Amino acid sequence: LPGMSYRCTYDGQLTVLFRSSGARELTGWTADEILSGTVHFRDCIHPADLDRVREITRKALEERTDVEVEYRVRTKAGEEKWVLSRGRGVYSTDGALSFFEGLAIDITAQKRAEAGRLELERKLLEGQKLESLGLLAGGIAHDFNNLLSSILGNATMARLSLTPESPVEGQLRSIE
């Protein structure tokens, strides 16, 4: 598996009964370390995601629906990985929750690819904005050049119609 399978009891707190060997690749801790309580699985979940994961899990177990949640885990080496956890409650004949079981699948590569795609889209959008700004500036410069050309043309025509001794000759030359 690109992750691990698990089986736990849940009575307000998660008690791990089984973790597949994929636990080591996903978290850096062996299944035995997790089962023995050397490390609690909640300690692997990124602190910013822990309350959300707990709430989603509690709600799904209360409503007897499947759990599906994406969250970050921190490995034994301090690396951050993303997982997609899918689980469900297993209930006894009297309706009591017997187990909570599921899979935690490593989706780190997909999350990184998605982040890369979003960054590329952001850069593309930024480039499009700069291109639009360049086109706008070019249009304004063209319109301004048209206005200046008519002013220059009229000043030249007016100066040519005057004698060199005319008092406005110097002013028209300044306009040009």
Backbone torsions as a table, in degrees:
resi	resn	phi	psi	omega
1	LEU	NA	147.0	173.0
2	PRO	-82.2	49.3	-176.4
3	GLY	167.0	-138.4	-179.1
4	MET	-148.4	155.8	172.1
5	SER	-103.6	157.7	-176.9
6	TYR	-149.5	158.5	170.9
7	ARG	-142.1	131.0	-175.7
8	CYS	-138.2	161.6	164.7
9	THR	-100.1	154.5	-177.9
10	TYR	-139.6	112.2	176.6
11	ASP	-135.9	55.4	-175.2
12	GLY	89.7	-19.7	176.0
13	GLN	-139.7	144.8	-178.2
14	LEU	-85.7	122.5	174.5
15	THR	-115.1	118.5	-174.8
16	VAL	-79.5	126.1	176.6
17	LEU	-102.6	-31.9	-178.6
18	PHE	-149.7	138.1	170.8
19	ARG	-135.8	135.2	177.8
20	SER	-74.6	169.5	-178.3
21	SER	-64.9	-15.8	176.8
22	GLY	-65.7	-10.6	178.7
23	ALA	-59.1	-39.1	-178.1
24	ARG	-65.0	-45.3	-179.3
25	GLU	-66.3	-36.5	-177.5
26	LEU	-77.1	-43.0	-171.8
27	THR	-113.0	-19.5	-175.2
28	GLY	92.4	-16.8	176.3
29	TRP	-98.4	145.5	178.4
30	THR	-75.8	162.0	176.9
31	ALA	-60.0	-37.2	179.8
32	ASP	-63.8	-39.8	178.8
33	GLU	-63.5	-37.9	179.4
34	ILE	-72.5	-43.1	-179.4
35	LEU	-65.9	-35.6	-178.0
36	SER	-76.5	-13.1	-179.3
37	GLY	90.0	4.9	175.8
38	THR	-55.7	-39.5	174.6
39	VAL	-135.0	137.7	177.3
40	HIS	-92.8	143.7	-177.3
41	PHE	-60.6	-32.7	178.5
42	ARG	-60.5	-27.8	177.9
43	ASP	-71.5	-19.8	178.1
44	CYS	-81.1	-27.1	-177.5
45	ILE	-75.0	134.5	-179.8
46	HIS	-56.3	132.4	-176.7
47	PRO	-54.5	-33.5	-179.5
48	ALA	-71.1	-18.4	-177.9
49	ASP	-103.9	-14.2	-170.7
50	LEU	-58.7	-49.7	-178.5
51	ASP	-62.5	-39.8	179.8
52	ARG	-65.0	-43.0	179.3
53	VAL	-63.2	-44.6	178.7
54	ARG	-60.8	-45.4	-178.0
55	GLU	-64.2	-45.2	179.5
56	ILE	-62.6	-41.7	179.6
57	THR	-65.3	-48.4	179.2
58	ARG	-57.1	-46.6	-178.4
59	LYS	-62.5	-44.6	-179.5
60	ALA	-64.1	-39.2	179.2
61	LEU	-68.9	-38.1	177.1
62	GLU	-64.5	-39.7	-178.1
63	GLU	-89.1	-1.5	-179.5
64	ARG	56.6	44.4	176.4
65	THR	-116.3	165.2	177.3
66	ASP	-69.9	150.5	178.6
67	VAL	-103.6	132.9	171.9
68	GLU	-142.0	119.1	-177.0
69	VAL	-149.9	138.8	174.4
70	GLU	-101.0	136.4	178.0
71	TYR	-157.8	170.1	-179.8
72	ARG	-98.5	144.5	171.4
73	VAL	-118.9	151.6	174.5
74	ARG	-108.8	127.3	-177.5
75	THR	-80.3	171.6	178.3
76	LYS	-57.9	-33.5	-179.7
77	ALA	-84.4	-0.7	178.6
78	GLY	91.2	2.4	178.4
79	GLU	-73.3	149.6	177.5
80	GLU	-104.1	129.4	176.9
81	LYS	-128.0	156.1	175.6
82	TRP	-103.5	140.3	175.3
83	VAL	-130.0	151.4	168.7
84	LEU	-110.4	115.1	-178.8
85	SER	-104.7	125.9	176.4
86	ARG	-123.3	126.5	-177.9
87	GLY	-149.3	175.8	178.6
88	ARG	-156.8	156.4	175.6
89	GLY	-84.8	144.5	174.1
90	VAL	-114.0	122.9	-171.2
91	TYR	-111.7	146.7	177.4
92	SER	-77.3	174.0	-178.6
93	THR	-63.4	-26.0	177.5
94	ASP	-86.0	2.6	175.4
95	GLY	92.5	-1.4	179.9
96	ALA	-79.1	147.4	177.5
97	LEU	-70.3	119.3	177.7
98	SER	-91.2	-48.6	-176.5
99	PHE	-144.3	162.7	168.4
100	PHE	-125.1	122.2	-176.6
101	GLU	-135.2	157.8	179.7
102	GLY	174.2	-161.7	-178.7
103	LEU	-127.8	142.7	170.9
104	ALA	-117.7	110.5	-173.3
105	ILE	-103.2	131.6	179.7
106	ASP	-72.5	115.7	179.0
107	ILE	-118.2	23.5	-177.9
108	THR	-58.1	-45.3	-178.4
109	ALA	-61.0	-41.7	179.0
110	GLN	-65.1	-41.5	179.9
111	LYS	-64.8	-40.2	178.4
112	ARG	-66.7	-41.2	178.5
113	ALA	-63.6	-41.0	178.2
114	GLU	-63.3	-42.5	178.5
115	ALA	-64.0	-39.6	177.3
116	GLY	-64.4	-40.5	178.6
117	ARG	-64.7	-43.4	179.0
118	LEU	-63.5	-39.0	178.1
119	GLU	-65.6	-41.3	178.1
120	LEU	-63.9	-42.0	177.2
121	GLU	-62.6	-39.4	178.6
122	ARG	-62.9	-44.2	179.2
123	LYS	-65.6	-38.9	178.2
124	LEU	-63.6	-44.4	178.4
125	LEU	-62.3	-41.1	177.8
126	GLU	-62.4	-41.7	177.6
127	GLY	-63.7	-40.0	178.4
128	GLN	-64.9	-38.0	177.8
129	LYS	-63.8	-43.6	179.2
130	LEU	-64.6	-38.1	178.0
131	GLU	-63.9	-44.0	178.2
132	SER	-62.4	-41.0	178.6
133	LEU	-63.7	-40.0	177.6
134	GLY	-63.7	-41.5	177.8
135	LEU	-64.4	-40.8	178.4
136	LEU	-63.4	-46.3	179.4
137	ALA	-62.6	-40.0	177.6
138	GLY	-62.7	-40.6	178.2
139	GLY	-65.1	-42.3	178.5
140	ILE	-64.8	-42.4	179.8
141	ALA	-63.2	-39.4	178.7
142	HIS	-63.5	-47.5	178.9
143	ASP	-62.1	-41.7	179.1
144	PHE	-64.4	-40.4	178.0
145	ASN	-62.6	-39.1	177.8
146	ASN	-61.5	-43.4	178.6
147	LEU	-64.2	-44.2	-179.7
148	LEU	-65.4	-35.9	179.2
149	SER	-63.3	-41.4	179.8
150	SER	-69.7	-36.3	177.0
151	ILE	-65.2	-46.4	-179.7
152	LEU	-62.2	-44.0	179.1
153	GLY	-61.5	-44.6	-179.8
154	ASN	-67.9	-38.5	178.4
155	ALA	-64.6	-40.9	179.1
156	THR	-65.0	-44.7	180.0
157	MET	-62.1	-41.6	180.0
158	ALA	-65.8	-42.2	-179.4
159	ARG	-65.5	-36.6	-179.8
160	LEU	-68.7	-26.1	-179.4
161	SER	-84.7	-3.4	-179.2
162	LEU	-100.6	160.4	173.0
163	THR	-81.6	155.1	-179.0
164	PRO	-60.7	-23.2	-178.5
165	GLU	-87.1	-0.3	-176.0
166	SER	-62.0	138.8	-178.8
167	PRO	-67.3	-20.4	-179.3
168	VAL	-91.2	-4.9	-179.2
169	GLU	-55.5	-47.1	-178.8
170	GLY	-64.6	-37.2	179.7
171	GLN	-68.9	-41.2	178.5
172	LEU	-66.7	-36.7	176.9
173	ARG	-63.2	-38.9	177.2
174	SER	-64.5	-39.4	177.6
175	ILE	-62.0	-43.4	179.5
176	GLU	-63.4	NA	NA
